[in-house]
Amino acid sequence: MIEREAEAKDGADLFERVLERDNLNKAKVRELTRRNQGNSVEWMLYKLRQYTVGWLGYYAIADMKKFMQNTNEWIRRKIRTYVWKQWKRVRTRFARLQLLGIPKGKAY
């Protein structure tokens, strides 16, 4: 009985540490994807890839599929805002969206 309580406590403690670590990771991703840096998208993705590969290696031992899916969605949203900020003018946004295959009516 005591062993089970200890295991449950360790599991809860692990989850709390993961959540705390997640907040630190999100802060680092926010720093890498700040939209006022003036870096190219390629450079930002390179730095972000370096960070996330190490981060995923850290969490590889845990079975956290849903957590990783949510984090992936959040990072993709940060990347989209980074790119959208660089396309400052309407003309640029229109042209780039058309290059990505968006129909003319939806792009404008």
Steps between C-alpha positions, in 0.01 A plus 500: 500500500776742594691410182197585281458837670869570447470402131194721456677787668805456277275495192322816608833662580629404155193654337547822700864514394400447136247784520757727661752405232233562235461860617877547470498344154215723385690804624802394292283441191342844553848649510605321180183599313479864603373689199720805542840333459548569130634151431401297198246222535769246410725620783215495751401147392864387525532629857156365593587158355822489702310571818207267440718201404669519838171562673338196336801292596442603859135390491553189286478265797148613588178400327357846446333487161222752573741740670733491199210548256383809688853636517550436127179689418612790719846517336346492150274791598805695619676434168194617303489827693873547438454460124182713492681782679771497233239535226415853610325638196171373359661469158770273641251286690282467192793399278647254750166333569448456126847342473389253766204398282220700662241609239496869410158561658601347834846657506360852481 
